[in-house]
Amino acid sequence: MGILLFSPITIGTAIFIKITSPKGPIFADIPKRVGPNGREFRLLKFRTMIPNAHEYLMNNPELHKQYVENNYKLDPDPRWIKGANFIRRYSIDEMPQFINILFGDMSLVGPRAYYPFELRDQAKKYPKTRKYIEIVRTIKPGLTGPWQVSGRSTISFPKRIKMDAEYAKNNSIWYDLKVIMKTPLAVITGRGAY
């Protein structure tokens, strides 16, 4: 239903990306994310950065340092393409994840889809979060979830992973419905989006 409902936006976004940044693919070429029990999968997102953005980041030590220190985000990010701010602010780049849900890699509601290296690095930086990380890794990540509707990138990793662990321990249809009801406002306001 999500794929059909948002198809005009996704088709329009794909065309826009191809016109404004013709040398790169439609989807982001990003490292795999981690699902339940450490199984990695390719998360689908519209590309809002220059081609080979991850390599560009890894080859710029000062930029990479800022990225790690700022919760794996850069604002502003020199790798963004034209229109990236709008696409990301309103979570349009996340819409292809309905395909991940269809294929069973993700759920509609769940924890953030973390990078494996993100969890590893943050566990070293914040040892007390390890118990929460283990809990989060037991369920599928979600297109939306508690942290996405509570401030997104404004929330520190320790608080975010604790929220995700609480969801993993207490998830229910009612909890999911509560998150789903809050999602449109979070998308429209764009609060905490990078």
Backbone as JSON, one array per atom type, in Angstrom:
{
  "sequence": "MGILLFSPITIGTAIFIKITSPKGPIFADIPKRVGPNGREFRLLKFRTMIPNAHEYLMNNPELHKQYVENNYKLDPDPRWIKGANFIRRYSIDEMPQFINILFGDMSLVGPRAYYPFELRDQAKKYPKTRKYIEIVRTIKPGLTGPWQVSGRSTISFPKRIKMDAEYAKNNSIWYDLKVIMKTPLAVITGRGAY",
  "N": [[0.83, -1.21, 0.0], [1.94, 1.22, 0.8], [3.92, 1.55, -1.15], [2.35, 1.93, -3.46], [0.79, 4.17, -2.72], [2.67, 6.23, -2.35], [3.88, 6.35, -4.82], [3.73, 8.43, -6.88], [5.34, 10.45, -5.73], [7.76, 9.1, -5.32], [8.51, 8.33, -7.92], [8.72, 10.85, -9.13], [10.81, 11.91, -7.57], [12.92, 10.18, -8.21], [13.3, 10.81, -10.92], [14.01, 13.51, -10.67], [16.46, 13.3, -9.25], [18.02, 11.96, -11.15], [18.13, 13.86, -13.16], [19.35, 16.1, -11.93], [21.71, 15.06, -10.9], [23.22, 13.36, -12.86], [25.37, 11.53, -13.13], [25.45, 9.64, -11.12], [23.86, 6.78, -9.4], [20.29, 6.12, -8.85], [19.57, 5.15, -6.34], [21.09, 5.29, -3.08], [24.48, 4.51, -2.62], [25.43, 2.95, -0.15], [27.0, 1.67, 2.88], [26.07, -1.63, 4.09], [23.28, -2.24, 6.3], [22.47, -3.41, 9.63], [20.51, -6.17, 10.63], [18.22, -8.31, 12.46], [19.95, -10.47, 14.71], [22.48, -9.89, 13.7], [22.43, -10.11, 10.93], [23.18, -8.76, 7.82], [21.92, -6.28, 5.53], [20.95, -4.64, 2.46], [19.93, -1.46, 2.69], [17.46, 0.47, 1.18], [17.63, 3.65, -0.13], [16.89, 6.87, -1.48], [19.37, 8.45, -3.4], [21.06, 11.16, -2.11], [23.43, 12.33, -2.16], [26.72, 13.02, -3.52], [28.19, 10.84, -6.05], [29.91, 7.95, -4.78], [30.07, 8.83, -2.12], [30.6, 7.81, 0.44], [33.23, 6.85, 0.26], [34.49, 9.26, -0.27], [34.11, 10.51, 2.19], [35.59, 8.77, 3.88], [38.13, 9.2, 2.93], [38.77, 11.7, 3.75], [40.11, 12.72, 6.48], [39.61, 14.77, 8.47], [36.97, 15.51, 7.98], [35.74, 13.04, 8.39], [36.24, 12.7, 11.1], [34.64, 14.75, 12.21], [32.17, 13.74, 11.45], [31.93, 11.33, 12.93], [32.06, 12.37, 15.55], [29.74, 13.84, 15.6], [27.51, 12.18, 15.95], [27.37, 10.49, 13.68], [26.56, 12.11, 11.59], [26.57, 14.96, 9.38], [26.31, 18.42, 9.31], [26.28, 21.47, 7.87], [26.37, 19.09, 5.12], [28.96, 18.51, 2.95], [28.74, 16.73, 0.89], [26.23, 16.6, -0.18], [23.77, 16.63, -2.81], [22.07, 18.8, -5.19], [18.97, 19.89, -3.93], [18.94, 18.05, -1.89], [18.6, 18.74, 0.8], [15.84, 19.32, 1.08], [14.7, 16.86, 0.29], [15.69, 15.13, 2.25], [14.87, 16.39, 4.62], [12.1, 16.05, 4.67], [11.92, 13.33, 4.69], [11.71, 11.97, 2.26], [13.67, 10.57, 1.0], [13.64, 8.17, 2.32], [11.53, 6.66, 1.43], [11.84, 4.48, -0.46], [12.26, 2.35, 1.25], [9.97, 0.97, 1.73], [10.09, -1.11, -0.01], [12.1, -2.67, 1.14], [10.64, -3.48, 3.36], [8.65, -5.0, 2.14], [10.21, -7.11, 1.18], [10.96, -8.25, 3.54], [13.15, -7.45, 5.06], [12.9, -5.33, 6.78], [10.66, -3.75, 9.17], [7.51, -1.97, 9.36], [7.39, -0.4, 11.66], [9.95, 0.03, 14.03], [13.27, -0.34, 15.52], [15.97, 1.99, 14.75], [17.71, 1.49, 11.66], [20.76, 0.46, 11.98], [24.24, 1.03, 11.11], [26.67, -1.58, 11.0], [29.3, -0.87, 11.83], [28.75, 1.44, 13.2], [27.35, 0.63, 15.49], [29.37, -0.9, 16.66], [31.44, 1.02, 17.1], [30.12, 2.88, 18.74], [29.5, 1.32, 20.94], [31.98, 0.98, 22.03], [32.57, 3.6, 22.69], [30.48, 4.27, 24.4], [30.19, 2.25, 26.77], [28.11, 1.39, 28.48], [25.93, 1.15, 26.89], [25.9, -1.28, 25.65], [24.25, -3.41, 26.5], [21.77, -2.54, 25.65], [22.15, -2.42, 22.91], [22.37, -5.15, 22.27], [19.77, -5.99, 22.79], [18.3, -4.51, 20.89], [19.22, -5.64, 18.54], [17.75, -7.91, 18.24], [15.38, -7.7, 16.88], [13.64, -6.71, 13.81], [14.73, -3.76, 12.06], [13.01, -0.57, 11.66], [10.99, 1.38, 9.35], [9.88, 3.6, 10.47], [9.99, 4.74, 13.9], [10.42, 4.88, 17.53], [12.53, 6.8, 18.06], [12.6, 8.23, 15.69], [10.25, 9.69, 15.72], [10.64, 11.34, 17.78], [12.53, 13.31, 17.63], [14.74, 12.6, 16.11], [17.82, 13.22, 14.71], [18.56, 14.95, 16.71], [18.76, 13.58, 19.01], [20.91, 11.97, 21.25], [23.23, 9.19, 20.85], [23.27, 7.3, 23.12], [20.75, 7.79, 24.33], [19.05, 7.33, 22.19], [19.51, 4.58, 21.52], [18.64, 3.39, 23.83], [15.93, 4.06, 23.79], [15.19, 2.6, 21.52], [15.7, 0.02, 22.44], [13.83, -0.18, 24.5], [11.53, -0.13, 22.97], [11.89, -2.55, 21.58], [11.63, -4.39, 23.66], [9.05, -3.98, 24.52], [7.29, -3.96, 22.38], [4.22, -3.77, 20.6], [1.04, -4.08, 18.95], [-0.41, -1.82, 19.64], [1.53, -0.03, 20.51], [2.91, 0.24, 18.14], [0.92, 1.46, 16.55], [0.67, 3.89, 17.89], [3.18, 5.06, 17.36], [3.03, 5.19, 14.55], [0.92, 7.0, 14.27], [2.14, 9.32, 15.16], [4.05, 9.75, 13.26], [3.42, 11.2, 10.72], [3.36, 13.95, 11.56], [5.99, 14.27, 12.46], [7.35, 13.96, 10.06], [6.3, 16.07, 8.51], [7.04, 18.37, 9.98], [9.76, 18.02, 9.98], [11.57, 17.93, 12.02], [14.73, 17.56, 13.5], [15.77, 16.29, 11.28], [18.38, 15.5, 8.98]],
  "CA": [[0.0, 0.0, 0.0], [2.85, 2.38, 0.86], [4.57, 1.68, -2.47], [1.36, 2.5, -4.38], [0.37, 5.48, -2.23], [3.71, 7.24, -2.54], [4.53, 6.18, -6.13], [3.98, 9.68, -7.62], [6.47, 11.16, -5.12], [9.0, 8.34, -5.54], [8.86, 8.43, -9.35], [9.18, 12.23, -9.34], [12.11, 12.08, -6.92], [13.9, 9.44, -9.01], [13.56, 11.62, -12.13], [14.73, 14.72, -10.21], [17.85, 12.92, -8.93], [18.72, 11.61, -12.4], [18.35, 15.1, -13.91], [20.26, 17.01, -11.22], [22.99, 14.39, -10.65], [23.12, 12.25, -13.81], [26.49, 10.57, -13.12], [25.3, 8.63, -10.07], [22.63, 5.97, -9.43], [19.11, 6.66, -8.18], [19.65, 4.76, -4.94], [22.35, 5.58, -2.41], [25.46, 3.43, -2.51], [25.86, 3.09, 1.24], [27.29, 0.37, 3.51], [24.91, -2.39, 4.53], [22.79, -2.06, 7.66], [22.38, -4.67, 10.37], [19.18, -6.58, 11.05], [18.21, -9.24, 13.59], [21.04, -11.44, 14.87], [23.67, -9.5, 12.95], [22.31, -10.29, 9.47], [23.29, -7.48, 7.13], [21.09, -6.14, 4.34], [21.08, -3.36, 1.77], [18.8, -0.56, 2.92], [17.22, 1.3, 0.0], [17.37, 5.08, 0.09], [17.23, 7.68, -2.63], [20.68, 9.08, -3.28], [21.03, 12.61, -1.92], [24.83, 12.73, -2.09], [27.55, 12.81, -4.7], [28.6, 9.45, -6.18], [31.02, 7.51, -3.93], [30.11, 9.74, -0.97], [31.23, 7.17, 1.6], [34.68, 6.86, 0.01], [34.9, 10.66, -0.11], [34.17, 10.74, 3.63], [36.68, 7.99, 4.47], [39.41, 9.74, 2.45], [38.96, 13.03, 4.33], [40.17, 12.46, 7.92], [38.98, 15.81, 9.29], [35.53, 15.38, 7.78], [35.33, 11.8, 9.05], [36.27, 12.96, 12.54], [33.42, 15.52, 12.51], [31.06, 12.82, 11.22], [31.85, 10.44, 14.09], [31.79, 13.17, 16.75], [28.4, 14.41, 15.52], [26.5, 11.1, 15.87], [27.34, 9.97, 12.32], [25.86, 13.08, 10.73], [27.26, 16.22, 9.09], [25.36, 19.49, 9.0], [25.9, 20.98, 6.53], [27.18, 18.01, 4.58], [29.47, 18.92, 1.64], [28.5, 15.68, -0.11], [24.84, 16.66, -0.65], [23.47, 17.12, -4.16], [21.01, 19.81, -5.23], [17.66, 19.43, -3.46], [19.09, 17.03, -0.83], [18.07, 19.23, 2.07], [14.39, 19.15, 1.05], [14.4, 15.42, 0.21], [16.0, 14.52, 3.55], [14.08, 17.03, 5.69], [10.75, 15.48, 4.68], [12.07, 11.87, 4.67], [11.39, 11.42, 0.95], [14.73, 9.62, 0.68], [13.38, 6.91, 3.02], [10.36, 5.97, 0.87], [12.13, 3.16, -1.06], [12.33, 1.3, 2.26], [8.77, 0.13, 1.65], [10.53, -2.31, -0.72], [12.75, -3.48, 2.17], [9.57, -4.07, 4.18], [8.03, -6.02, 1.29], [11.14, -8.25, 1.09], [11.15, -8.83, 4.86], [14.37, -6.97, 5.74], [12.51, -4.32, 7.75], [9.25, -3.64, 9.55], [7.03, -0.6, 9.25], [7.83, 0.24, 12.9], [11.03, -0.71, 14.67], [14.45, 0.47, 15.84], [16.73, 2.53, 13.64], [18.56, 0.53, 10.95], [22.11, 0.93, 12.26], [25.4, 0.46, 10.44], [27.42, -2.44, 11.92], [30.43, -0.13, 12.42], [28.19, 2.44, 14.11], [27.1, -0.05, 16.76], [30.67, -1.29, 17.22], [32.15, 2.21, 17.59], [29.38, 3.5, 19.84], [29.62, 0.44, 22.1], [33.29, 1.3, 22.63], [32.49, 4.95, 23.23], [29.5, 4.26, 25.5], [30.09, 0.83, 27.16], [26.85, 1.08, 29.15], [24.87, 0.93, 25.89], [26.03, -2.61, 25.05], [23.07, -4.24, 26.81], [20.67, -2.06, 24.8], [22.47, -2.83, 21.54], [22.03, -6.57, 22.14], [18.3, -6.1, 22.73], [17.87, -3.93, 19.61], [19.61, -6.54, 17.46], [16.89, -9.1, 18.21], [14.2, -7.49, 16.03], [13.87, -6.0, 12.56], [14.65, -2.3, 12.11], [11.77, -0.07, 11.09], [10.93, 2.6, 8.55], [9.69, 4.63, 11.5], [10.17, 4.17, 15.22], [10.36, 5.84, 18.62], [13.46, 7.94, 17.97], [12.26, 9.02, 14.51], [9.14, 10.6, 16.01], [10.97, 12.06, 19.02], [13.6, 14.29, 17.45], [15.73, 12.06, 15.18], [19.25, 13.49, 14.89], [18.82, 15.77, 17.9], [18.87, 12.67, 20.14], [22.23, 11.35, 21.35], [23.2, 7.74, 20.67], [22.83, 6.55, 24.31], [19.3, 7.94, 24.52], [18.39, 6.7, 21.04], [19.57, 3.12, 21.59], [17.8, 3.01, 24.97], [14.55, 4.14, 23.28], [14.99, 1.47, 20.61], [15.66, -1.2, 23.27], [12.53, -0.18, 25.18], [10.56, -0.55, 21.96], [12.1, -3.98, 21.3], [11.14, -5.17, 24.8], [7.63, -3.73, 24.79], [6.53, -3.69, 21.17], [2.88, -4.34, 20.48], [0.27, -3.4, 17.9], [-0.81, -0.5, 20.14], [2.75, 0.78, 20.5], [3.15, 0.54, 16.72], [-0.08, 2.43, 16.1], [1.03, 5.17, 18.5], [4.32, 5.59, 16.59], [2.53, 5.5, 13.21], [0.11, 8.23, 14.37], [3.04, 10.46, 15.36], [4.99, 9.87, 12.14], [3.17, 12.29, 9.77], [3.77, 15.24, 12.12], [7.46, 14.29, 12.47], [7.78, 14.15, 8.66], [5.91, 17.42, 8.05], [7.85, 19.39, 10.66], [11.16, 17.81, 9.63], [12.4, 18.16, 13.22], [15.84, 16.65, 13.7], [16.22, 15.66, 10.05], [19.62, 15.98, 8.37]],
  "C": [[0.87, 1.27, 0.0], [3.52, 2.64, -0.47], [3.62, 2.36, -3.45], [1.01, 3.94, -3.99], [1.39, 6.56, -2.55], [4.4, 7.16, -3.9], [4.7, 7.49, -6.91], [5.19, 10.45, -7.07], [7.78, 10.43, -5.43], [9.44, 8.42, -7.01], [9.39, 9.83, -9.66], [10.56, 12.48, -8.75], [13.2, 11.38, -7.72], [14.28, 10.23, -10.26], [14.38, 12.85, -11.76], [16.2, 14.4, -9.93], [18.64, 12.65, -10.2], [19.02, 12.87, -13.22], [19.41, 15.97, -13.25], [21.63, 16.4, -10.95], [23.09, 13.15, -11.53], [24.23, 11.2, -13.73], [26.32, 9.45, -12.1], [24.01, 7.84, -10.21], [21.48, 6.68, -8.72], [19.18, 6.38, -6.68], [21.04, 5.01, -4.37], [23.22, 4.33, -2.33], [26.09, 3.54, -1.12], [26.18, 1.71, 1.82], [26.01, -0.31, 3.98], [24.55, -2.05, 5.97], [22.67, -3.43, 8.32], [20.95, -4.92, 10.84], [19.26, -7.54, 12.23], [19.37, -10.24, 13.55], [22.25, -11.16, 13.98], [23.58, -9.68, 11.45], [22.29, -8.93, 8.79], [22.41, -7.46, 5.88], [21.31, -4.76, 3.72], [19.81, -2.54, 1.98], [18.67, 0.36, 1.71], [16.87, 2.73, 0.4], [17.65, 5.81, -1.22], [18.57, 8.36, -2.37], [20.51, 10.59, -3.18], [22.45, 13.17, -1.82], [25.54, 12.47, -3.4], [27.88, 11.32, -4.83], [29.84, 9.16, -5.31], [31.19, 8.4, -2.7], [30.8, 9.12, 0.24], [32.75, 7.15, 1.46], [35.24, 8.26, 0.18], [35.06, 10.98, 1.38], [35.38, 10.03, 4.25], [38.06, 8.52, 4.07], [39.68, 11.16, 2.92], [38.93, 12.91, 5.86], [39.47, 13.5, 8.8], [37.46, 15.74, 9.19], [35.0, 14.13, 8.48], [35.29, 11.97, 10.57], [35.01, 13.72, 12.97], [32.19, 14.62, 12.43], [30.85, 11.92, 12.44], [31.45, 11.2, 15.35], [30.36, 13.71, 16.79], [27.34, 13.33, 15.28], [26.3, 10.58, 14.45], [26.46, 10.8, 11.39], [26.78, 14.26, 10.49], [26.22, 17.26, 8.73], [26.08, 20.84, 9.03], [26.84, 19.89, 6.05], [27.64, 18.38, 3.17], [29.22, 17.91, 0.53], [27.1, 15.74, -0.71], [24.74, 17.17, -2.08], [22.38, 18.18, -4.07], [19.68, 19.19, -4.8], [17.72, 18.44, -2.31], [18.45, 17.47, 0.48], [16.56, 19.01, 2.16], [14.03, 17.66, 1.1], [14.61, 14.76, 1.57], [15.12, 15.09, 4.67], [12.69, 16.39, 5.82], [10.76, 13.96, 4.47], [11.66, 11.22, 3.35], [12.43, 10.37, 0.56], [14.49, 8.24, 1.29], [12.27, 6.07, 2.35], [10.67, 4.64, 0.18], [12.21, 2.02, -0.04], [11.05, 0.49, 2.37], [9.11, -1.17, 0.91], [11.26, -3.24, 0.25], [11.73, -4.18, 3.06], [8.91, -5.22, 3.42], [8.89, -7.29, 1.24], [11.48, -8.85, 2.46], [12.41, -8.41, 5.6], [14.03, -6.03, 6.89], [11.04, -4.46, 8.11], [8.81, -2.2, 9.34], [7.48, 0.21, 10.47], [8.91, -0.62, 13.52], [12.18, 0.21, 15.03], [15.06, 1.06, 14.58], [17.52, 1.41, 12.98], [20.01, 1.03, 11.05], [23.13, 0.3, 11.31], [26.1, -0.46, 11.44], [28.57, -1.69, 12.6], [29.96, 0.93, 13.41], [27.95, 1.81, 15.48], [28.41, -0.43, 17.45], [31.38, -0.1, 17.84], [31.45, 2.84, 18.79], [29.43, 2.63, 21.1], [30.95, 0.67, 22.81], [33.24, 2.66, 23.31], [31.58, 5.02, 24.45], [29.28, 2.81, 25.95], [28.76, 0.45, 27.8], [25.72, 0.81, 28.16], [24.89, -0.49, 25.33], [24.81, -3.5, 25.31], [21.88, -3.84, 25.94], [20.89, -2.48, 23.35], [22.07, -4.29, 21.31], [20.52, -6.77, 22.04], [17.79, -5.63, 21.37], [18.14, -4.88, 18.45], [18.74, -7.79, 17.37], [15.68, -8.93, 17.3], [14.56, -6.69, 14.77], [13.86, -4.49, 12.77], [13.39, -1.82, 11.39], [11.94, 1.18, 10.24], [10.7, 3.81, 9.46], [9.82, 3.95, 12.85], [10.18, 5.26, 16.28], [11.28, 7.05, 18.47], [13.13, 8.83, 16.78], [11.15, 10.02, 14.8], [9.42, 11.44, 17.26], [12.13, 13.04, 18.87], [14.72, 13.86, 16.53], [17.15, 12.44, 15.55], [19.57, 14.39, 16.07], [19.03, 14.89, 19.13], [20.23, 11.98, 20.12], [22.11, 9.84, 21.21], [22.74, 7.0, 21.93], [21.32, 6.62, 24.54], [18.54, 7.22, 23.41], [18.36, 5.18, 21.17], [18.73, 2.6, 22.76], [16.32, 3.03, 24.56], [14.24, 2.94, 22.39], [14.89, 0.15, 21.38], [14.33, -1.31, 24.01], [11.43, -0.6, 24.21], [10.66, -2.06, 21.73], [11.53, -4.86, 22.41], [9.62, -5.08, 24.94], [6.77, -3.56, 23.54], [5.2, -4.45, 21.15], [2.17, -3.59, 19.36], [-0.12, -1.99, 18.33], [0.37, 0.47, 20.15], [3.04, 1.2, 19.05], [2.19, 1.6, 16.21], [0.22, 3.82, 16.65], [2.16, 5.84, 17.73], [3.86, 6.02, 15.21], [1.72, 6.81, 13.23], [0.99, 9.47, 14.51], [3.93, 10.73, 14.14], [4.68, 11.01, 11.17], [3.6, 13.66, 10.29], [5.3, 15.37, 12.13], [8.0, 14.55, 11.07], [7.5, 15.57, 8.2], [6.78, 18.51, 8.69], [9.33, 19.26, 10.31], [12.1, 17.98, 10.81], [13.47, 17.1, 13.36], [16.35, 15.97, 12.45], [17.51, 16.31, 9.55], [19.58, 15.64, 6.9]]
}
